């Protein structure tokens, strides 16, 4: 779940927008119904503009480590806090 319990979409930058090694799968908070923002911002902070990305219908590809870290639950005893 995204900020305030909202839904997240899994997106990947299209071929040709970035090099193949940067085509990682980002987590994007889904905007409210009817909202058409000028850009979407992934949990990692990456700005994604209209036409640059494809929405994925399932888990595939290399995940963005920054998005994974931002989406990990926090709390005592969780692996995300190991260190």
C-alpha positions as CSV (number, residue, x, y, z in Angstrom):
1,X,0.0,0.0,0.0
2,X,1.1,3.5,-0.7
3,X,1.0,6.7,1.3
4,X,-2.2,6.8,3.4
5,X,-3.0,3.2,2.4
6,X,-3.4,4.0,-1.3
7,X,-2.8,1.6,-4.1
8,X,0.6,1.2,-5.7
9,X,1.3,0.4,-9.4
10,X,4.3,-1.4,-10.7
11,X,5.8,0.4,-13.7
12,X,9.0,0.0,-15.8
13,X,10.6,2.7,-18.0
14,X,10.1,1.9,-21.7
15,X,12.9,0.7,-24.0
16,X,14.8,3.6,-25.4
17,X,13.9,6.0,-22.5
18,X,16.9,4.7,-20.5
19,X,19.6,2.1,-21.0
20,X,18.6,-1.5,-20.4
21,X,20.4,-1.7,-17.1
22,X,18.2,1.2,-15.7
23,X,14.9,-0.4,-16.8
24,X,14.0,-1.4,-13.2
25,X,10.5,-1.8,-11.9
26,X,9.3,1.1,-9.8
27,X,6.5,1.4,-7.3
28,X,4.2,4.4,-8.0
29,X,1.4,5.6,-5.8
30,X,-1.7,5.6,-7.9
31,X,-3.2,9.1,-8.2
32,X,-6.8,9.7,-7.1
33,X,-9.5,9.0,-9.7
34,X,-9.7,11.7,-12.2
35,X,-6.3,13.2,-11.4
36,X,-3.9,13.6,-14.3
37,X,-0.6,14.7,-12.8
38,X,2.2,16.2,-15.0
39,X,4.5,13.5,-13.6
40,X,4.4,10.5,-11.3
41,X,7.0,10.1,-8.6
42,X,8.2,6.6,-7.6
43,X,8.7,5.7,-4.0
44,X,12.4,6.1,-4.6
45,X,12.0,9.7,-5.8
46,X,12.4,9.0,-9.6
47,X,10.2,11.3,-11.7
48,X,8.3,9.5,-14.4
49,X,6.6,11.5,-17.2
50,X,3.7,10.5,-19.5
51,X,4.7,8.0,-22.2
52,X,8.0,7.1,-20.5
53,X,6.8,3.9,-18.6
54,X,4.6,0.9,-19.0
55,X,2.4,-0.4,-16.3
56,X,3.1,-4.0,-15.5
57,X,0.3,-6.5,-14.8
58,X,2.4,-8.6,-12.4
59,X,5.7,-9.1,-10.8
60,X,8.5,-9.3,-13.4
61,X,11.9,-7.7,-14.1
62,X,14.5,-6.3,-11.7
63,X,13.0,-4.3,-8.9
64,X,14.2,-0.8,-7.9
65,X,16.1,-1.2,-4.7
66,X,15.1,2.3,-3.5
67,X,11.4,1.6,-4.1
68,X,11.7,-1.7,-2.2
69,X,13.4,0.0,0.8
70,X,10.7,2.7,0.9
71,X,7.9,0.2,0.8
72,X,9.3,-2.2,3.4
73,X,7.4,-2.1,6.7
74,X,9.2,-0.7,9.7
75,X,9.1,-1.9,13.2
76,X,11.1,-3.8,15.8
77,X,12.2,-7.3,14.9
78,X,11.7,-6.9,11.1
79,X,14.4,-7.8,8.7
80,X,14.3,-4.4,7.1
81,X,15.7,-3.0,10.4
82,X,18.4,-5.6,10.7
83,X,21.9,-4.2,10.8
